[in-house]
Amino acid sequence: MEVLEREDGFTWIRLDGRLDLPGVEKIEKTFLSLAGPGRPMIVDLSAVTFVGSLGIGMFFQAGKTLKRRKARLVFLSPSAPIEGAFRTVGLTEFATVARSEDDARAAAASV
């Protein structure tokens, strides 16, 4: 997990690899703490190859936290299978999928 420094008021995170049990265990505490302050969060998933149930659960928790604080969770460039899984489980009720950084910024700025 890499937290990117940007001066646009959003929390930018880049994830890579697999979000299975070992992958989620490494990042979950830090990832969820970044959602806590309620700043819009943009998560670049372009290098993520798999998201298991624990990863989906982590994203649900972050999305619900942000929604309560009137902020958005935006996924940038997930693969088609990952985006499909998010839609199937209803994660897109708490998060938006964007294909470009400009679209991600626009989605994060909307409430």
N, C-alpha and C positions, 0 to 999 in steps of 0.2 A: 504494500500500500504506500502510495506517495501522495502527500498533501502538497498541492501546488500553490504557490504564492501568486495571487492575482489581486489587483486593486479594484475589483468591480463590486465588492461587497458580498460575494458568494463564496462558499466553501467549495473548492475544487479538489476532487480526489481521483487519482488514477489507480485502478486495480488491474492485476494481471494474474494469469494462471487459473487455477481451479478453486472455486469456493465450495469445497467439500469440507468434511470435518477438520482436517488439519489446517486448511486455508482459512476457514472462519475462525478457528481458535486463535490464530495468530493476530487477527485484526479486529475482532468483534468489539472488544472493550474500547479501543481507541476510536473505531468507526462510530460507535453509538455515542461516545462522548462528544464527537464533532457535531452530531445532530442536536445535542442538548441545548445549545444557546439559541437555536431557532433561526439561524441564518440559512437562507436557501442553499441547498447542497446539490452540486452537479457531480455525478459519478461517471467517469469515463470507463466504460466496460469494453472498449474496442479490443483489448488484449486478454479478456476473460474467456476461457475455453469451456467452462462448465460452472453451473450454479446448482447446487444441491438444495435439499430442503432446509438445511441450516442457514445457508446463504439467503434463501428466500425469506426465512423467518427474521434474519437480521435486517433485511431491507424493509419488511413490514413494520418492524419495531421503529426503525428510523423514520419511515414515511408517516406513521401515526404520530410520532413525537413532533415532527415538523408541521404536520397538518394542524395539530392542536395549537401550535405557535404561529399559525397563519403564514407558514413558509412552505416552499415546494421542494420535493425531491425529484431530480431530473436525471435520467439515465442517458448518457451520451453513447451512441453507436454500439448497442448490444448486438450480438449476432442474431440472425433470424430465429434459430432454435431457442435462444435465451429469451428473446422478446416474446416469442410464442408461449413459453412457459409462464412468463410474467402475466400475460393476458389471461391464460387459462386459470391461474390461481387467484386472479383479481388484484394483483399488485398494482396494476395501472389505475386503480381507484385512488391510490395514495401517491402515485408517481406518474411522471410524464416521460415519454421516450422522445429523444431528439436525435437528429442525424448529423447536425453540424454544431460547432461551438456557438455560432450566432443564434441558431434556433434554441439551443440550451439556455443561453442567457435570457432570451425572450421568455421562454417558459418559466424559468426561475424567477423572473421579475413579476410575473402575473400571480395574482392571489386568487 
